[in-house]
Amino acid sequence: MGFQDRIQPRTQAASSEEIDLLHAARVTSDQVGAIATWLDYNKVLAETREFVGRMSKPKKLSPEELKQVRLWLTNAWSTEYLLSNIAKDLGADAVAFSVHWAFPQTYYAVFALRMAWSTAAGHYDRAHPTVIRRFGLDSIEGRLPESLAPCLTGIDADYHYHYINNVEFTTDRRLNRSDVDSVKGYISSALRTTRSGSFEKWKADNISRFMTKKGAKRKSLSREQKLEGDSKIGPTSVISYLYRKRIKANYDDVDVFHNDMINAPLLNHDLQMIVRSFSVVHEAMIARKVGKIAFSELVNQAPPVLREFKNRQLTDLKLILDV
């Protein structure tokens, strides 16, 4: 008996908590679907080909630097391989219950790709906030192909959208993947809720600075205080969203990810497509930075299963680098 077959019909009206869970599950599915749609693979390939053509010539990395790049790429590739085989190797029940783990793995695959790039580029970032912040800055400052670069800055009354324009939108309507405004609307909503959560965390971490003279918590912050938070948070990007969902899947909202509203095979596929786009962009950037020969050697040093997995995708990478 499959997962869907075991769903029991409702015998009474849904509670407000159940309605909230249904809404959260639906919006999460549509936000992820919108991001996957926006990262159209053929568009990403074309943008990446043009982008790497403008990058500086390769530089020689030390053996230790190349080793670190290889280790982070192996980390990313093994996670991408796992995500790509969930639907193939697991039954319906396992696929359904894999969703809340697919979100952390999606984030960690992207994080590992950024760490590999950080090492190749000489940044040597380590902490999650640093990696996320640099990705946001790279997005705004034109150091990434535009499809990966949608991000949000500013404070709640004055948000600034980068590489994606805000549209009149409500999450009461389901995602329409063929409607560009629907796609943009869901991506913008993902960035806004993520930025709001980041700001609230920053405010909580600095609560002792925002007390009245009588020691009570301030009901609201001044514009100057909010702008300080804006500066500290940095740009909110797709990676910021994936990190937020990783936290929620691990700790806060596991019930959302097990909700019947979620189409597990479709959501897993969307997450795979997000990782695939991040992967080809960062592999191309790394190959351009270290040189095609050095990059091929990194692939050849991967475990056999991962080497075979990546070699199936290298045709696209070779076309990108042939500029």
Buried (B, 14 or more C-beta within 10 A) or exposed (E): EEBEEEEEEEEEEEEEEEEEBBBBBBBBBBBBBBBBBBBBBEBBBBBBBEBBEEEEEBEEBEEEBBBBBBBBBBBBBBBBBBBBEBBEEBEBBEBBBBBBBBBBBBBBBBBBBBBBBBBBBEBEBEEBBBBBBBBBBBBBEEBBBBBBBBBBBBBEEEBEBBBBEBBEBEBEEEBBBEEEEBBBBBBBBBBBBBBBBBBEBBBEEBEEEBEEEEEEEEEEBEEEBBBBBBEBBBBBBBBBBBBBBBBBBBEEBEBBBBBEBBBBBBBBBBBBBBBBBBBBBBBBBBBBBBBBEBBBEBBEBBEEEBBEBBEEBBEBBEEBBEE
